[in-house]
Amino acid sequence: MTAIDPCRTIQAVAGVARLSPYIPGKPVETLEREYGVQNAVKVASNENPLGPSPEVITHLAKMLENPLELARYPDGNGFILKDKLIEHLKPALTQLTADQITLGNGSNDVLDILARTFAGPGDEVIFSQYAFAVYPIATQAVGATAVVTPAVNWGHDLTAMLGAISDKTRLIFIANPNNPTGTCLSGDELLNFIKQVPDHIVVVVDEAYEEYAVHKNSGFSEQYFSMLSKVSEFANLVVTRTFSKAYGLASFRVGYAISSEYIADLLNRVRQPFNNNTFALECAAIALDDQNHIQQSVELNWQGMAVLTQGFQKLGLDYIPSAGNFVCVKTGANSADIYEQLLYKGVIVRPVANYQMPEYLRISIGNAEENNRVLDALSMILNQ
């Protein structure tokens, strides 16, 4: 009997069949195993080099003292974390309620839920050239059509995005600050854009790097402000944030969206039950209470940014000014080869050719030792 090849008979939906999966930064363990290097540093995934708050570490130890809790499902509504978020976000949204919050397994999960909730075959989703890779993935997976507007100076052209709106548009994604370019829209121009978008189109403002942009040392703090305070003014506005960056909880995968109660209700119908585990929910709530750790993390970031960008200038390398915890440096036509040589020197950065930026490498801001490792390795490679 001839075996049937399932690849010839099983068909994925069209959008999924054409998808190119998201490629994460190379793990340190993988590099050391495959390249035979030791003491590697990873500055590829925009992680906090300080890690999470010490209060989180203490709380984790206490959680493990009660192993029976490991056998129980987490709180599917995330009451403790939502309560802490309401308290933390009060300055921006005085009337915020738990019914306006959607929790995600990282903010990537929330972005995917938004696409599944509001877009499908025949619909259009607008985002910018050089935008976060999850936007096209989420769009294509639901069978919607991506409308990609050309960037200006590596950032969003809001005029072009308004001009791209059609009667098929259902969703608009804007990252501010943007990943991978680090570009930043002023609060005024973004607010003016939202005012002009028809009410039936959902505007998603992805603020994964907000904590960095607002800091006084960012160079962008005078022009930038969060759209969080505007959620109560626009029924079609959704703001997403994450605990993976400044809060140092990337391994726990916690993100959230703030929106109208109507939108949140729709999102929570699609959201998977128990999409946040107990450790994630409790540790994110603990992390919110330690804003001193956030300040230390952000200040370290801007110190490191100054070291890296000054180092790039000494090496004769151009870079894109960034409002986040990463920076894209122009290493030229042989960027792929430089990336590979950095790996052999135990330095993991992020190639961004998949973002149509083949001459650039994205480098996360590390601690002082990691930043110096990056600059020393680049210097050796460029001057050999």
C-alpha positions as CSV (number, residue, x, y, z in Angstrom):
1,M,0.0,0.0,0.0
2,T,1.4,3.3,-1.1
3,A,1.9,5.8,1.8
4,I,0.1,9.1,1.4
5,D,2.2,12.2,1.7
6,P,0.2,14.5,3.9
7,C,2.0,17.5,2.4
8,R,0.1,16.8,-0.8
9,T,-3.3,16.5,0.8
10,I,-3.4,18.9,3.8
11,Q,-3.8,22.5,2.9
12,A,-3.4,25.5,5.1
13,V,-5.5,28.6,4.6
14,A,-4.0,30.8,1.9
15,G,-2.6,33.5,4.3
16,V,-0.8,31.0,6.5
17,A,0.6,29.0,3.6
18,R,2.4,32.1,2.3
19,L,3.7,33.3,5.7
20,S,7.3,33.6,6.6
21,P,7.6,33.0,10.3
22,Y,8.9,35.5,12.8
23,I,12.6,34.9,13.4
24,P,13.8,35.7,17.0
25,G,17.2,36.7,18.1
26,K,19.7,33.9,18.3
27,P,19.9,32.5,21.9
28,V,23.3,32.6,23.7
29,E,23.2,28.9,24.2
30,T,22.7,28.2,20.5
31,L,25.6,30.5,19.5
32,E,28.0,28.9,22.0
33,R,27.0,25.4,20.9
34,E,27.1,26.1,17.1
35,Y,30.1,28.4,16.9
36,G,32.2,27.1,19.7
37,V,32.5,30.4,21.5
38,Q,32.3,31.1,25.2
39,N,31.1,34.1,27.3
40,A,28.9,35.4,24.5
41,V,26.7,38.5,24.9
42,K,23.3,38.9,23.4
43,V,22.3,42.4,22.4
44,A,19.7,41.4,19.8
45,S,16.3,41.4,21.3
46,N,15.9,44.7,23.2
47,E,16.0,43.1,26.6
48,N,16.7,44.9,29.9
49,P,20.4,44.2,30.8
50,L,19.5,44.7,34.5
51,G,16.8,42.0,34.4
52,P,13.6,42.3,36.4
53,S,13.1,44.1,39.7
54,P,14.8,42.5,42.7
55,E,11.3,42.5,44.2
56,V,10.2,40.1,41.5
57,I,13.1,37.7,42.3
58,T,12.0,37.7,46.0
59,H,8.4,37.1,45.1
60,L,9.3,34.2,42.8
61,A,11.1,32.5,45.7
62,K,8.0,32.8,47.8
63,M,5.7,31.4,45.1
64,L,7.8,28.3,44.9
65,E,7.3,27.7,48.6
66,N,3.8,26.6,47.8
67,P,4.1,23.9,45.0
68,L,0.5,23.1,45.1
69,E,-0.2,26.4,43.4
70,L,1.7,25.0,40.4
71,A,-1.1,22.5,39.8
72,R,-3.8,25.2,39.7
73,Y,-5.0,27.3,36.8
74,P,-4.1,31.0,36.8
75,D,-6.7,33.7,37.3
76,G,-8.2,33.8,33.8
77,N,-9.3,37.4,34.4
78,G,-6.0,38.6,35.8
79,F,-7.6,40.5,38.6
80,I,-4.5,41.4,40.6
81,L,-2.5,42.6,37.6
82,K,-5.5,44.6,36.2
83,D,-6.0,46.2,39.6
84,K,-2.3,47.2,39.7
85,L,-2.5,48.6,36.2
86,I,-5.4,50.7,37.1
87,E,-3.5,52.2,40.0
88,H,-0.3,52.7,38.0
89,L,-2.1,54.3,35.0
90,K,-4.3,56.6,37.0
91,P,-2.4,59.8,36.2
92,A,-3.2,59.3,32.5
93,L,-6.6,57.7,32.8
94,T,-8.5,58.6,36.0
95,Q,-11.6,56.7,35.0
96,L,-9.8,53.5,33.8
97,T,-11.7,50.3,34.7
98,A,-10.7,46.6,34.5
99,D,-13.3,46.2,31.6
100,Q,-11.0,48.4,29.4
101,I,-7.9,46.1,29.8
102,T,-7.0,43.1,27.7
103,L,-4.1,41.0,28.9
104,G,-1.9,39.2,26.4
105,N,0.9,36.6,26.3
106,G,3.2,39.5,25.5
107,S,1.9,42.4,23.5
108,N,2.5,40.3,20.4
109,D,-0.4,38.2,21.5
110,V,-2.6,41.3,21.8
111,L,-1.6,42.5,18.3
112,D,-2.6,39.1,17.0
113,I,-5.9,39.2,18.8
114,L,-6.6,42.7,17.4
115,A,-6.0,41.4,13.8
116,R,-8.3,38.3,14.4
117,T,-11.0,40.5,15.9
118,F,-11.2,43.3,13.3
119,A,-9.8,42.0,10.0
120,G,-10.3,39.2,7.6
121,P,-10.5,38.3,3.9
122,G,-11.4,41.4,1.9
123,D,-10.3,43.8,4.6
124,E,-7.2,46.0,4.6
125,V,-4.7,46.7,7.4
126,I,-2.4,49.7,7.2
127,F,1.1,50.0,8.6
128,S,4.3,51.6,7.6
129,Q,7.4,50.4,5.8
130,Y,10.0,49.3,8.4
131,A,7.2,48.6,10.9
132,F,7.3,45.8,13.5
133,A,7.3,42.3,11.8
134,V,4.3,41.1,13.8
135,Y,2.0,43.5,11.9
136,P,2.3,41.8,8.5
137,I,2.3,38.4,10.0
138,A,-0.9,39.0,12.0
139,T,-2.5,40.6,8.9
140,Q,-1.6,37.8,6.5
141,A,-2.6,35.1,8.9
142,V,-6.2,36.3,9.0
143,G,-6.4,36.6,5.2
144,A,-6.5,40.4,5.2
145,T,-4.5,42.6,2.8
146,A,-1.5,44.6,4.1
147,V,-1.3,48.2,2.8
148,V,2.3,49.3,3.5
149,T,2.9,53.0,3.2
150,P,6.4,54.3,2.3
151,A,8.4,55.6,5.3
152,V,9.9,59.1,5.6
153,N,13.3,59.3,7.3
154,W,12.9,55.7,8.5
155,G,9.6,56.6,10.3
156,H,5.9,56.8,9.7
157,D,4.5,59.1,7.1
158,L,1.2,59.9,8.6
159,T,0.0,61.9,5.6
160,A,0.6,58.8,3.4
161,M,-1.2,56.6,5.9
162,L,-4.2,58.8,5.9
163,G,-4.1,58.8,2.1
164,A,-4.1,55.0,2.1
165,I,-7.4,54.7,3.9
166,S,-10.1,53.1,1.8
167,D,-13.6,51.7,2.4
168,K,-11.8,48.3,3.0
169,T,-9.6,49.6,5.8
170,R,-10.4,48.1,9.2
171,L,-7.2,48.4,11.2
172,I,-4.1,50.7,11.4
173,F,-0.9,49.7,13.3
174,I,1.5,52.5,14.5
175,A,4.5,51.7,16.7
176,N,5.7,54.8,18.7
177,P,8.6,54.5,19.2
178,N,9.0,52.3,16.2
179,N,10.9,49.0,16.1
180,P,13.3,48.3,14.5
181,T,14.2,51.9,13.4
182,G,13.7,53.7,16.8
183,T,12.0,56.6,15.1
184,C,9.5,58.6,17.2
185,L,6.4,60.6,16.3
186,S,5.5,63.7,18.2
187,G,2.4,63.4,20.4
188,D,0.8,66.3,18.6
189,E,1.2,64.9,15.1
190,L,0.0,61.4,16.2
191,L,-3.0,62.9,17.9
192,N,-3.9,65.0,14.8
193,F,-3.7,61.8,12.8
194,I,-6.1,59.9,15.1
195,K,-8.6,62.8,14.8
196,Q,-8.7,62.3,11.1
197,V,-9.2,58.6,11.0
198,P,-12.9,57.5,10.5
199,D,-14.5,56.3,13.7
200,H,-15.1,52.7,12.4
201,I,-11.4,52.1,11.8
202,V,-9.4,50.8,14.8
203,V,-6.1,52.6,15.4
204,V,-3.6,50.6,17.4
205,V,-0.7,52.6,18.9
206,D,2.0,50.2,20.0
207,E,3.9,51.8,22.9
208,A,6.3,48.9,23.8
209,Y,9.1,51.4,24.3
210,E,7.2,54.2,25.9
211,E,9.2,54.1,29.2
212,Y,12.4,55.0,27.2
213,A,11.0,57.7,25.0
214,V,9.5,59.8,27.9
215,H,12.7,59.9,29.9
216,K,14.4,63.3,30.1
217,N,17.7,61.9,28.7
218,S,16.0,60.4,25.6
219,G,16.3,63.4,23.4
220,F,12.7,62.8,22.4
221,S,10.9,63.7,25.7
222,E,9.9,67.2,24.7
223,Q,8.0,66.0,21.6
224,Y,6.7,62.6,22.7
225,F,3.7,61.8,24.8
226,S,1.7,58.7,25.2
227,M,-1.7,58.2,23.6
228,L,-3.0,56.5,26.7
229,S,-4.7,59.6,28.0
230,K,-6.6,59.9,24.7
231,V,-8.3,56.5,24.9
232,S,-11.3,58.0,26.7
233,E,-11.7,60.5,23.8
234,F,-11.5,58.1,20.9
235,A,-13.7,55.0,20.9
236,N,-11.5,53.5,18.1
237,L,-8.2,53.9,19.8
238,V,-6.2,51.0,21.3
239,V,-2.9,51.5,23.1
240,T,-0.7,48.4,23.7
241,R,2.2,48.0,26.1
242,T,4.5,45.3,27.3
243,F,6.4,44.1,30.4
244,S,9.1,42.6,28.1
245,K,11.3,45.7,27.7
246,A,11.9,48.2,30.5
247,Y,10.3,45.8,33.1
248,G,12.7,43.0,32.2
249,L,10.1,40.3,32.1
250,A,10.5,39.1,28.5
251,S,10.6,35.4,29.5
252,F,7.2,35.8,31.3
253,R,5.4,37.1,28.2
254,V,3.1,39.8,29.6
255,G,1.5,42.5,27.6
256,Y,-1.8,44.5,27.6
257,A,-4.1,46.7,25.7
258,I,-6.1,49.7,27.0
259,S,-9.2,50.6,25.0
260,S,-12.9,51.3,25.3
261,E,-14.9,48.8,27.1
262,Y,-16.6,47.9,23.9
263,I,-13.3,47.0,22.1
264,A,-12.0,45.2,25.2
265,D,-15.1,43.1,25.4
266,L,-14.6,42.0,21.8
267,L,-10.9,41.3,22.3
268,N,-11.6,39.2,25.4
269,R,-14.0,37.1,23.4
270,V,-11.1,36.1,21.1
271,R,-8.4,35.9,23.8
272,Q,-7.4,32.4,24.8
273,P,-8.4,31.4,28.3
274,F,-5.5,31.5,30.8
275,N,-3.2,33.1,28.2
276,N,-1.1,34.5,31.2
277,N,0.4,32.1,33.7
278,T,0.3,32.6,37.4
279,F,4.0,33.6,37.7
280,A,3.6,36.1,34.9
281,L,0.5,37.7,36.4
282,E,1.9,38.1,39.9
283,C,5.4,39.1,38.9
284,A,4.1,41.8,36.5
285,A,2.0,43.2,39.3
286,I,5.1,43.2,41.6
287,A,7.2,44.9,38.9
288,L,4.7,47.8,38.6
289,D,5.3,48.7,42.2
290,D,9.1,49.1,41.7
291,Q,9.3,52.2,39.6
292,N,12.8,52.9,41.0
293,H,14.0,49.9,39.1
294,I,12.4,51.3,35.9
295,Q,14.2,54.6,36.4
296,Q,17.5,52.9,36.9
297,S,16.9,50.7,33.8
298,V,16.0,53.7,31.6
299,E,18.9,55.8,32.9
300,L,21.3,53.0,32.2
301,N,19.8,52.7,28.7
302,W,20.5,56.3,27.8
303,Q,24.0,56.1,29.3
304,G,24.7,53.1,27.1
305,M,23.1,54.7,24.1
306,A,25.6,57.6,24.4
307,V,28.5,55.2,24.6
308,L,27.4,53.2,21.5
309,T,26.5,56.2,19.3
310,Q,29.8,58.0,20.2
311,G,31.6,54.8,19.4
312,F,29.9,54.5,16.1
313,Q,30.9,58.0,15.2
314,K,34.6,57.2,16.0
315,L,34.3,54.2,13.7
316,G,32.8,56.4,11.0
317,L,29.4,54.6,11.1
318,D,26.1,56.3,10.6
319,Y,23.1,55.3,12.8
320,I,19.4,56.1,13.1
321,P,18.7,58.2,16.2
322,S,16.5,56.0,18.4
323,A,13.9,56.6,21.1
324,G,14.0,53.0,22.3
325,N,16.5,50.7,24.0
326,F,18.2,49.8,20.7
327,V,19.8,51.5,17.8
328,C,20.3,50.7,14.1
329,V,23.8,51.2,12.8
330,K,24.7,51.3,9.1
331,T,27.5,48.8,8.5
332,G,27.1,48.8,4.7
333,A,26.6,46.3,1.9
334,N,28.5,43.6,3.8
335,S,26.3,43.8,6.9
336,A,25.5,40.1,6.7
337,D,29.1,39.2,6.8
338,I,29.8,41.6,9.7
339,Y,26.9,40.0,11.6
340,E,28.5,36.6,11.0
341,Q,31.9,37.8,12.1
342,L,30.4,39.3,15.3
343,L,28.9,35.9,16.1
344,Y,32.4,34.4,16.0
345,K,33.5,37.0,18.4
346,G,30.6,36.1,20.7
347,V,28.4,39.1,20.1
348,I,24.8,38.5,19.0
349,V,23.2,41.5,17.3
350,R,20.1,41.6,15.0
351,P,20.3,41.7,11.2
352,V,17.4,43.6,9.8
353,A,17.5,42.7,6.1
354,N,14.0,41.2,6.6
355,Y,12.8,44.7,7.3
356,Q,14.3,45.9,4.0
357,M,17.3,47.3,5.8
358,P,20.1,45.1,4.5
359,E,22.8,47.7,5.2
360,Y,21.9,48.0,8.9
361,L,22.3,46.0,12.1
362,R,20.1,46.6,15.1
363,I,21.9,46.6,18.5
364,S,20.2,46.5,21.8
365,I,21.6,48.7,24.6
366,G,23.4,46.5,27.1
367,N,25.3,47.1,30.3
368,A,28.7,48.8,30.2
369,E,30.6,45.6,29.6
370,E,28.3,44.5,26.8
371,N,28.4,47.8,25.0
372,N,32.2,47.8,25.1
373,R,32.2,44.3,23.8
374,V,30.1,45.4,20.8
375,L,32.4,48.4,20.0
376,D,35.6,46.4,20.4
377,A,34.3,43.6,18.2
378,L,33.1,46.1,15.5
379,S,36.4,47.9,15.6
380,M,38.4,44.7,15.1
381,I,36.2,43.6,12.2
382,L,36.2,47.0,10.4
383,N,39.9,47.6,10.8
384,Q,41.2,44.1,10.0
